[in-house]
Amino acid sequence: MAKDFEEKLYDNNPRDYTIYLTEIGYSTDFILTALLKRMSFDHVRDALEANELDPVSRYRDDPDYWEEE
């Protein structure tokens, strides 16, 4: 039963499948590392920017970051 559910979820919605793996106990660090190893640099940058984790977004409100040395 669970096998059928997992196979359908993996085939139809790999994002939800990945979240499901964390919910059943897989390490988020392990999953993150596995995904990052397969992603291109451009895909990683896009993901970081989309989630406002890039340096420009993270330090947008920090005036010290933008001062030239």
C-alpha positions as CSV (number, residue, x, y, z in Angstrom):
1,M,0.0,0.0,0.0
2,A,2.6,2.5,1.0
3,K,4.8,1.5,-1.9
4,D,2.0,2.3,-4.4
5,F,1.4,5.7,-2.7
6,E,5.1,6.5,-2.7
7,E,5.6,5.5,-6.3
8,K,2.6,7.6,-7.4
9,L,3.7,10.6,-5.4
10,Y,7.3,10.3,-6.7
11,D,6.1,10.1,-10.3
12,N,3.4,12.8,-10.1
13,N,4.9,15.3,-7.6
14,P,8.6,14.9,-6.8
15,R,8.6,18.0,-4.6
16,D,5.9,16.6,-2.3
17,Y,7.6,13.3,-2.3
18,T,10.8,15.0,-1.1
19,I,8.8,16.7,1.7
20,Y,7.2,13.4,2.5
21,L,10.7,11.8,2.9
22,T,11.5,14.4,5.6
23,E,8.2,13.8,7.3
24,I,8.9,10.0,7.6
25,G,12.4,10.7,9.1
26,Y,14.9,11.2,6.3
27,S,17.5,13.8,7.2
28,T,16.9,17.2,5.6
29,D,20.7,17.6,5.4
30,F,21.0,14.4,3.5
31,I,18.3,15.3,1.1
32,L,19.6,18.8,0.6
33,T,23.1,17.5,-0.2
34,A,21.8,14.9,-2.6
35,L,19.7,17.5,-4.5
36,L,22.5,20.1,-4.6
37,K,24.9,17.6,-6.0
38,R,22.6,17.1,-9.0
39,M,21.6,20.8,-9.6
40,S,23.4,23.1,-11.9
41,F,24.9,26.3,-10.5
42,D,22.2,28.3,-12.3
43,H,19.4,26.2,-10.7
44,V,21.0,26.6,-7.3
45,R,21.2,30.4,-7.8
46,D,17.6,30.6,-9.0
47,A,16.4,28.6,-6.0
48,L,18.3,30.9,-3.6
49,E,17.1,34.0,-5.3
50,A,13.5,32.8,-5.4
51,N,13.6,32.2,-1.6
52,E,15.5,35.4,-0.9
53,L,18.5,33.6,0.4
54,D,21.0,35.3,-2.0
55,P,23.4,37.9,-0.6
56,V,21.5,40.8,-2.1
57,S,18.2,39.8,-0.5
58,R,19.7,38.7,2.8
59,Y,21.6,41.9,3.3
60,R,19.2,44.3,1.6
61,D,18.6,46.3,4.8
62,D,22.1,46.1,6.2
63,P,23.9,49.4,5.4
64,D,27.3,48.1,6.6
65,Y,27.2,45.3,3.9
66,W,26.9,47.9,1.1
67,E,29.7,50.2,2.3
68,E,32.8,50.0,0.2
69,E,36.0,49.2,2.1
